[in-house]
């Protein structure tokens, strides 16, 4: 299965990629060519690709370019679901390269390896602190290796949050105790963002729906919170345990920092330049805190710095891009000269095909409506609601939030159930008021 970021070398043919895998290193233009070729072959599923990648996995050469390519080949074979590669990948569990072992464990999970000897090997690897124990535990759980549960449970008190969370999640999946579920909830508020994201995935893997309220308050990218909602919400229900699905979806699409439990704070009032810089950081808790703080600033005074940073960096930084767009709709009024550029930014954000900028799309739809920049509402909103024009469903959901009842008719049969549900709810509410 290919993804949005896979085909980054569209001019490279399957044959050329396969040849690069076996070309002597001294004849390569770049030492990264074998890795790049192995990654690119995900775009050419079939026997030729699988044969070439298996040969690379079995190649004993230990030069670093080959080692890197071998890791990628294992990953690609797993994604391709190549059952013929299972023995070669299982043999990689004996490697002294922990990254190759990690990729192999995950690939064997994807291939649903039910070989008892492989299961035993995965369990034995857990005794080695040099290995990625989180991935090993996840693979054993996904493969439903129930006999591994007592061993996995022993890692529930690990001093590494990622290992601890994976062990708690895996024990639940394998029929063990649920006594440590609350720890997963606590880990959604750890200082390290990677730990928070891992805790959310652990909750998803364990299917612990009771943690959903905590997850939705976690200061991480909305992508992770939306993933949890889709995975944990009971299918076919609009309400569950006092929660309303539409209210939760609306909250995620609007994404106000006040709805989150931020894990950082300022010990003194920061400057506007510092706050804007926080949009470029990798920790969303810090970015949300900066957004919340900037809401008390004057749009007119902020604009010169925002304009400069937008042209210099933010237009091509997917994190800052998102928070700039959120800020545009949070404060105002903006100077007239600012609104012209803001309108252009929002219009481009709604139509962009760049996969890393997808989360900016619904934010831009709402900002366009909030700032009253929609020049031709009937035509514009219709295009936002059209799956052919706007394939990203969250952008269509945002459009359903701002559309009039008349405009929502086309969304009642939207292919994404959440969008159709939002449109029906809006139409029903209007009919109830009539």
LINGI-V217716 format. One line per field, one symbol per residue. ss: DSSP state (a for helix, b for strand, c for the rest). phi: phi as a letter, one per 20 degrees, with the letter a starting at -180 (. if undefined). psi: psi as a letter, one per 30 degrees, with the letter a starting at -180 (. if undefined). Layout:
# LINGI-V217716
ss: ???
phi: ???
psi: ???
This chain:
# LINGI-V217716
ss: cccccccccccccaaaaaaaaaccaaacccccaaaaaaaaaaacccaaaaaaaaaaaacccccaaaaaaaaaaaaaaaaaccaaaaaaaaaaaacccaaaaaaaaaaaaacccccaaaaaaaaaacccccccaaaaaaaaaacccaaaaaaaacccccccaaaaaaaaaaaaacccccccaaaaaaacccccaaaaaaaaaaaaaaccaaaaaaaccbcccaaaaaaaaaaaccccccbbccbbaaaaaaaaaaccaaacbccccccccccaaaaaaacccccaaaaaaaaaaaccccaaaaaaaaaaaaaacaaacaaaaaaaaaaaaacccccaaaaaaaaaaaaaaaacccaaacaaaaaaaaaaaaccccccaaaaaaaaacccccccaaaaaaaaaaccccaaaaaaacccaaaaaaaaaaaaaaaaac
phi: .ecfdfeecfeeeffffffffdfggfeffcfegffffffffgecfqgffffffffffeffgdgggfffffgfffgfffffmfffegfffffffefeeffffgffffffffelfdefffgffffffffeffefffffffffffeleffeggffffefdgeegffgfffffffffenefdfdgfffffffcffeffffffffffffgemeffeggfffefecgfgfffgffffdfffndecblnddfffffgffffleffedefdcbeebfefffffffffefedffffffffffffeefffffggffffffffbffcdfffgffffffgeecrfeggfffffggfffffffdfdfffdfffffffgffgffeldefcgffffgffeegfecfffffffffffdfegffegfefdgfegfffffffffffffffef
psi: kllfgeigiffkleeeeeeffgkkeffkekffeeeeeeeffffikleeeeeeeeeeefkfkgkeeeeeeeeeeeeeeeefhjeffeeeeefffglgjfeeeeeeeeeeeeghkgjeeeeeeeeefffjffljeeeeeeeeeeghieffeeeeffgfgkfjeeeeeeeeeeeeeggakgfgefeeeeffglekeeeeeeeeeeeeefhifffeeeeffkilkfeeeeeeeeefkkkgkfkkhgkkeeeeeeeeeeikfffljkgllkflklleeeeeeffflfjfeeeeeeeeeffglkeeefeeeeeeeeeeeffgjfeeeefeeeeefflllklefeeeeeeeeeeeeefkfjefgeffeeeeeeeeeeghgjeieeeeeeeefjfeeifjeeeeeeeffflleeffefffgkfjeeeeeeeeeeeeeeeff.
